[in-house]
Amino acid sequence: MQLMARPRTGDPILAARVRKRRKELGWTRKELAGKTGRSLDWVISLEGAKNATTIAKLRKLSEVLARPIGWLLGELPEELPGDLLEVLASLQPGSEELEDVRDLLGMVAARAERRRMRESGAAGGDSADDREERA
């Protein structure tokens, strides 16, 4: 009888970022386990992308590693200034400050999208909207 490898159900981006941040902090897997209140086996499984995790556990990881959940999940660029990441990680869910940051990021993303659209229009000719905007 041939044994099948157990499929990975975890997130490889989360796994890589947790491992990277743990190493930046100079912690062993056992130390991370202790700081998160989880077992060593849980940390090994998480860093190996073998198991999915819960939001509550992600929140604890975010707090312990001083990184926002979005960074852990790959929704924020890997290389952001450490102090910015620490500020983002400190914002409480539902807080007015967090909503302000989301609004700001939304404006930045919209501006970047407009710039991307403009640049792609410049490469392939102006769109009617671009011509109208300049008029």
Secondary structure, DSSP 8 states (H G I E B T S, - for coil): ---------S-HHHHHHHHHHHHHTT--HHHHHHHHT--HHHHHHHHTT-S---HHHHHHHHHHHT--HHHHTTSS-S---HHHHHHHHHS-TT-HHHHHHHHHHHHHHHHHHHHHHHHHHHHH---HHHHHHH-
